[in-house]
């Protein structure tokens, strides 16, 4: 059955490609991860993902699915529908439906592929849109939907073919959003993005966790400088605590320095409220790691960051980064080495490189170290942690 999934995908791609005028191909993606601290752990994944793009009389249909071979303690084959979407531009309207990529105006609350529809209208001066999505049919490890307190513990369990329904699918949420983009507001070189989003918990938990968000982001570009500021205000509703407010903020400024190679130096911060008598811990819909080695979600976390990226050659680019992590409460981020009530977690240093010798072939490397002794929240004998990630992508 496992091997039959990928054969079925390849068969569909070939049949559709022969019946309809289309563009089709496949992507082979490989990743190897090594992590260390007190102990060393290795894991990896190889995914083959055929795709087909079908032009229609009105719009376009895109299909992509894959079979991933995940190897850690044991090897497991995992099928996944990556995209199946219909899109059409009927000036001034744009329609997308199916499994489509989407992100919210803040760019840190909802981000990824979701099942549903997105409808927008471009008036020339502003663009308005509406979207609704369901998350319960996505593969949990790539969807990264944040697990609510009442969700099943099986969401953290490894995928198991013998328990497919309970170990494959992401937490069940219904999302609905209204959003707008306002070019040139309030500055000519800037863009304002604004929207409201609601999340309904469709799990079977006795204590369901519903959230609503007001989301804002502004981008500004001036000569060699750029600025990105985003914020979110959230209302959380549970039967136990009633309604509480939470907040999050992201700031980043970039500078393309005047040197011989194309580059960008950036400074920024991300902050999210923690649990207190007056506020709740900010709870984004997706669980996006805030670091390369230390990987907390944004809930109850503050991060100071700096990055430098440069294209050294036409086919080679590299980057260096530094993060310093703080907790904004003592309970949202849990780690086996935390044993103190203080908030500074420590610094992380990372680097990356991307080599693309051909347009359809690339190799990447990313890694770094986390230094717990640069903070005060972890135990005195907490080990230095390190991570190395090697990847390759081949398109054909």
C-alpha positions as CSV (number, residue, x, y, z in Angstrom):
1,X,0.0,0.0,0.0
2,X,2.8,2.4,0.9
3,X,4.6,2.0,-2.5
4,X,1.3,2.0,-4.3
5,X,0.6,5.6,-3.3
6,X,3.6,7.1,-5.2
7,X,2.9,4.8,-8.2
8,X,-0.7,6.1,-8.3
9,X,0.5,9.7,-8.1
10,X,2.9,9.2,-11.0
11,X,0.2,7.4,-13.0
12,X,-2.2,10.3,-12.6
13,X,0.4,12.9,-13.6
14,X,1.3,10.9,-16.7
15,X,-2.4,10.4,-17.7
16,X,-3.3,14.0,-17.2
17,X,-0.3,15.1,-19.0
18,X,-1.2,13.0,-22.1
19,X,-4.9,13.9,-22.1
20,X,-4.7,17.6,-21.6
21,X,-2.3,20.3,-22.7
22,X,-0.3,20.8,-19.6
23,X,3.0,21.4,-17.9
24,X,4.2,18.7,-15.5
25,X,7.3,17.5,-13.7
26,X,8.5,16.3,-10.3
27,X,10.6,17.5,-7.4
28,X,13.0,15.3,-5.4
29,X,13.8,16.8,-2.0
30,X,16.2,15.4,0.5
31,X,17.0,16.5,4.1
32,X,19.4,15.1,6.7
33,X,19.4,16.5,10.3
34,X,21.9,15.9,13.1
35,X,21.3,17.4,16.6
36,X,23.4,17.2,19.7
37,X,23.6,18.3,23.3
38,X,23.8,15.7,26.0
39,X,23.0,13.1,23.3
40,X,23.2,13.0,19.5
41,X,20.2,12.4,17.3
42,X,19.9,12.0,13.6
43,X,16.9,11.9,11.2
44,X,16.1,12.6,7.6
45,X,13.5,12.7,4.9
46,X,13.4,12.2,1.2
47,X,10.3,13.2,-0.8
48,X,9.3,12.7,-4.4
49,X,6.6,15.1,-5.5
50,X,5.2,15.0,-9.0
51,X,3.1,18.0,-10.2
52,X,0.8,18.9,-13.0
53,X,-0.4,22.3,-14.1
54,X,-3.5,22.3,-16.4
55,X,-4.6,25.5,-18.2
56,X,-8.4,25.7,-18.5
57,X,-10.7,27.9,-20.5
58,X,-11.1,30.0,-17.4
59,X,-8.3,29.7,-14.8
60,X,-5.8,27.0,-14.0
61,X,-5.8,23.7,-12.1
62,X,-2.6,22.7,-10.2
63,X,-2.0,19.3,-8.6
64,X,1.0,18.2,-6.6
65,X,1.3,15.2,-4.3
66,X,4.2,13.3,-2.8
67,X,5.5,10.4,-0.9
68,X,8.0,11.0,1.8
69,X,10.4,8.5,3.3
70,X,11.1,9.5,6.9
71,X,14.0,7.8,8.6
72,X,14.9,8.1,12.3
73,X,14.6,5.1,14.6
74,X,12.7,3.4,11.9
75,X,11.8,4.2,8.3
76,X,8.2,5.3,7.6
77,X,6.6,6.2,4.2
78,X,4.2,9.1,4.5
79,X,1.9,10.2,1.6
80,X,0.8,13.9,1.3
81,X,-1.4,15.9,-1.0
82,X,0.7,19.1,-1.3
83,X,-1.5,21.2,-3.6
84,X,-4.8,20.7,-5.4
85,X,-6.1,24.1,-6.3
86,X,-8.1,26.0,-8.9
87,X,-7.2,29.6,-9.5
88,X,-8.8,32.2,-11.9
89,X,-8.3,35.9,-12.5
90,X,-11.6,37.5,-13.6
91,X,-10.5,41.1,-13.5
92,X,-11.0,42.7,-11.0
93,X,-11.7,39.4,-9.1
94,X,-9.3,36.6,-8.2
95,X,-10.5,33.2,-7.0
96,X,-8.5,30.4,-5.5
97,X,-10.0,27.2,-4.1
98,X,-8.7,23.8,-2.9
99,X,-5.5,23.2,-1.0
100,X,-3.8,26.5,-1.4
101,X,-0.9,28.5,0.2
102,X,-2.0,31.4,2.3
103,X,-0.7,33.7,5.0
104,X,-2.5,36.3,7.2
105,X,-1.7,40.1,7.2
106,X,0.7,39.8,10.2
107,X,2.7,37.0,8.4
108,X,3.3,35.2,11.8
109,X,-0.2,34.0,12.9
110,X,-1.3,31.9,10.0
111,X,1.1,30.6,7.3
112,X,1.2,27.5,5.1
113,X,-1.1,25.4,2.9
114,X,-4.8,25.1,3.9
115,X,-8.0,23.5,2.5
116,X,-10.6,26.1,1.5
117,X,-11.1,29.2,-0.6
118,X,-9.7,32.7,-1.0
119,X,-11.6,35.5,-2.9
120,X,-10.2,38.9,-3.5
121,X,-11.1,42.1,-5.5
122,X,-8.5,44.7,-6.7
123,X,-10.1,48.1,-7.1
124,X,-6.8,49.6,-8.3
125,X,-6.4,51.7,-5.1
126,X,-6.9,48.9,-2.5
127,X,-7.4,45.2,-2.5
128,X,-9.9,43.4,-0.3
129,X,-10.3,39.7,0.3
130,X,-12.1,37.0,2.2
131,X,-10.9,33.5,3.0
132,X,-12.1,30.4,4.9
133,X,-10.1,27.2,5.6
134,X,-10.2,23.9,7.4
135,X,-7.1,22.2,8.8
136,X,-8.2,18.8,9.9
137,X,-7.2,17.0,6.6
138,X,-3.6,18.3,6.5
139,X,-0.6,16.2,7.5
140,X,0.3,17.4,11.0
141,X,4.1,17.5,10.7
142,X,4.1,19.9,7.7
143,X,1.0,21.9,8.7
144,X,2.4,22.8,12.2
145,X,-1.0,23.7,13.6
146,X,-0.6,24.8,17.2
147,X,-1.9,22.2,19.6
148,X,-4.6,23.6,21.9
149,X,-4.6,22.5,25.6
150,X,-7.6,20.2,25.0
151,X,-6.3,18.5,21.9
152,X,-5.4,14.8,21.8
153,X,-1.9,13.8,22.8
154,X,-1.7,11.8,19.6
155,X,-0.9,15.0,17.7
156,X,2.7,14.7,19.1
157,X,3.0,11.0,18.4
158,X,4.9,9.7,15.4
159,X,2.9,8.8,12.3
160,X,1.8,5.1,12.4
161,X,0.1,3.3,9.5
162,X,-1.7,1.1,12.0
163,X,-3.3,4.1,13.6
164,X,-3.6,6.3,10.5
165,X,-6.5,8.5,11.5
166,X,-5.2,9.4,14.9
167,X,-1.5,10.0,14.0
168,X,-1.7,11.6,10.5
169,X,-4.1,14.5,10.6
170,X,-3.5,18.0,12.0
171,X,-5.7,19.5,14.8
172,X,-9.1,20.4,13.5
173,X,-9.7,24.1,13.1
174,X,-12.0,26.3,11.0
175,X,-10.5,29.7,10.0
176,X,-12.2,32.7,8.5
177,X,-10.6,36.0,7.6
178,X,-11.4,39.4,6.1
179,X,-8.3,41.4,4.9
180,X,-7.2,44.3,2.9
181,X,-4.0,45.7,1.3
182,X,-3.5,49.5,1.0
183,X,-0.6,50.4,-1.3
184,X,1.0,53.7,-0.6
185,X,-0.6,54.2,2.8
186,X,0.4,56.2,4.8
187,X,3.6,56.7,2.9
188,X,4.1,56.5,-0.9
189,X,6.7,53.8,-0.7
190,X,4.8,51.7,1.9
191,X,2.1,49.1,2.0
192,X,-0.4,48.6,4.8
193,X,-1.9,45.1,5.4
194,X,-4.8,44.7,7.8
195,X,-7.3,42.0,8.6
196,X,-9.4,40.2,11.1
197,X,-9.2,36.4,11.7
198,X,-11.2,34.0,13.7
199,X,-10.3,30.4,14.7
200,X,-12.9,27.9,15.8
201,X,-11.7,24.8,17.6
202,X,-13.6,21.8,16.1
203,X,-11.9,19.2,18.3
204,X,-13.8,16.9,20.6
205,X,-12.1,18.3,23.6
206,X,-14.4,19.2,26.5
207,X,-12.5,22.5,26.8
208,X,-12.5,24.1,23.4
209,X,-10.2,27.0,22.6
210,X,-11.5,29.7,20.2
211,X,-9.5,32.8,19.2
212,X,-10.1,36.0,17.3
213,X,-7.3,38.3,16.0
214,X,-6.9,41.9,14.7
215,X,-3.8,41.8,12.4
216,X,-1.7,44.6,11.0
217,X,1.6,44.9,9.0
218,X,3.3,47.8,7.3
219,X,6.2,47.5,4.9
220,X,8.4,50.4,3.8
221,X,11.2,50.6,1.3
222,X,13.4,53.6,0.7
223,X,16.6,53.3,-1.4
224,X,18.8,50.7,0.3
225,X,16.6,50.5,3.5
226,X,13.5,48.5,4.3
227,X,11.3,48.3,7.4
228,X,8.7,45.7,8.3
229,X,6.5,46.2,11.4
230,X,3.6,43.8,12.3
231,X,1.3,43.4,15.2
232,X,-1.5,41.2,16.4
233,X,-4.2,41.6,19.2
234,X,-5.9,38.4,20.2
235,X,-9.0,37.5,22.2
236,X,-9.0,34.0,23.6
237,X,-12.1,32.3,24.9
238,X,-12.3,29.2,27.1
239,X,-15.0,28.0,29.4
240,X,-12.5,28.0,32.3
241,X,-10.9,31.4,31.9
242,X,-13.5,33.3,29.9
243,X,-12.2,35.9,27.5
244,X,-8.6,37.2,27.9
245,X,-6.5,39.4,25.6
246,X,-3.1,38.6,24.2
247,X,-0.7,40.6,22.0
248,X,2.3,40.1,19.7
249,X,4.7,42.4,17.9
250,X,7.4,42.0,15.1
251,X,9.9,44.6,14.0
252,X,12.6,44.3,11.4
253,X,14.8,46.7,9.6
254,X,17.1,45.9,6.7
255,X,20.0,47.6,5.0
256,X,21.7,46.7,1.7
257,X,25.2,47.7,2.5
258,X,27.4,49.3,-0.2
259,X,29.9,46.5,-0.9
260,X,30.8,44.6,-4.0
261,X,28.4,41.7,-3.5
262,X,24.6,41.8,-3.1
263,X,23.8,41.6,0.6
264,X,21.4,42.6,3.4
265,X,22.0,43.3,7.0
266,X,18.9,43.2,9.3
267,X,18.1,43.8,12.9
268,X,14.8,43.0,14.5
269,X,12.8,41.6,17.4
270,X,9.7,39.5,18.0
271,X,7.7,39.7,21.2
272,X,4.5,37.9,22.4
273,X,2.7,38.3,25.6
274,X,2.9,35.6,28.3
275,X,0.3,34.3,30.8
276,X,-0.3,36.8,33.6
277,X,-3.2,38.1,35.6
278,X,-3.9,40.7,32.9
279,X,-3.0,39.0,29.7
280,X,-3.0,35.5,28.1
281,X,-0.1,34.0,26.3
282,X,-0.3,34.9,22.6
283,X,-1.5,31.8,20.6
284,X,-0.7,31.8,16.9
285,X,-2.6,29.3,14.7
286,X,0.6,27.9,13.4
287,X,3.6,26.7,15.4
288,X,6.5,28.5,13.7
289,X,9.9,27.9,15.2
290,X,11.7,31.1,16.3
291,X,15.2,29.7,16.0
292,X,17.4,27.1,14.2
293,X,18.6,25.2,17.3
294,X,16.3,26.4,20.1
295,X,12.8,26.2,18.5
296,X,10.2,27.8,20.7
297,X,6.9,28.9,19.3
298,X,6.1,32.6,19.6
299,X,3.8,32.0,22.6
300,X,5.3,33.6,25.7
301,X,8.6,34.4,23.9
302,X,10.7,37.5,23.0
303,X,13.5,37.2,20.4
304,X,16.2,39.7,19.5
305,X,17.7,38.9,16.1
306,X,20.3,40.0,13.6
307,X,21.0,38.5,10.2
308,X,23.5,39.1,7.4
309,X,22.9,37.5,4.0
310,X,25.1,37.8,0.9
311,X,25.3,36.4,-2.6
312,X,29.0,35.6,-3.0
313,X,28.7,34.2,-6.5
314,X,25.9,33.9,-9.0
315,X,25.2,30.4,-7.8
316,X,26.3,30.7,-4.2
317,X,24.8,32.6,-1.3
318,X,25.5,32.5,2.5
319,X,24.1,33.9,5.7
320,X,25.0,34.4,9.4
321,X,22.5,34.9,12.2
322,X,22.3,35.5,15.9
323,X,19.3,35.2,18.2
324,X,18.8,35.9,21.9
325,X,15.7,34.4,23.6
326,X,13.7,35.6,26.6
327,X,10.6,34.1,28.1
328,X,7.7,36.5,28.8
329,X,6.1,34.1,31.2
330,X,7.4,31.1,33.2
331,X,5.1,28.4,31.7
332,X,4.4,28.8,27.9
333,X,7.8,27.5,26.8
334,X,8.8,24.2,28.3
335,X,12.3,22.7,28.0
336,X,14.0,19.8,29.9
337,X,16.9,22.1,30.9
338,X,14.8,24.9,32.4
339,X,14.8,24.8,36.2
340,X,14.8,28.5,37.2
341,X,12.1,31.1,37.2
342,X,14.2,33.8,35.5
343,X,13.4,34.8,31.9
344,X,16.7,35.0,29.8
345,X,17.1,31.8,27.9
346,X,20.4,32.4,26.0
347,X,22.0,33.1,22.7
348,X,22.0,31.1,19.4
349,X,24.5,31.5,16.6
350,X,23.8,30.1,13.1
351,X,25.0,30.0,9.6
352,X,23.7,28.9,6.2
353,X,24.8,28.3,2.6
354,X,23.0,27.7,-0.6
355,X,24.7,26.5,-3.8
356,X,22.6,26.2,-7.0
357,X,25.0,25.2,-9.8
358,X,22.0,24.7,-12.1
359,X,18.5,26.1,-12.1
360,X,17.0,22.7,-11.3
361,X,19.5,21.5,-8.7
362,X,20.5,23.1,-5.4
363,X,22.4,22.1,-2.2
364,X,21.9,23.7,1.2
365,X,23.5,23.6,4.6
366,X,22.3,25.2,7.8
367,X,23.5,24.9,11.4
368,X,24.6,26.5,14.6
369,X,24.9,26.3,18.3
370,X,22.8,27.4,21.3
371,X,24.7,28.6,24.4
372,X,22.5,28.1,27.5
373,X,25.1,29.7,29.8
374,X,24.5,33.1,28.1
375,X,21.1,33.0,29.8
376,X,20.0,32.4,33.4
377,X,16.8,30.2,33.1
378,X,18.5,26.9,32.4
379,X,20.3,24.7,34.8
380,X,24.0,25.4,35.4
381,X,25.2,22.1,33.7
382,X,22.9,22.4,30.7
383,X,24.9,21.3,27.6
384,X,25.7,23.4,24.5
385,X,23.3,22.3,21.8
386,X,24.1,22.1,18.1
387,X,22.2,21.4,14.9
388,X,23.3,20.7,11.3
389,X,20.8,20.4,8.4
390,X,21.9,19.3,4.9
391,X,19.4,19.5,2.0
392,X,19.1,19.1,-1.7
393,X,16.4,19.8,-4.3
394,X,16.3,18.3,-7.8
395,X,13.6,19.4,-10.2
396,X,12.9,17.5,-13.4
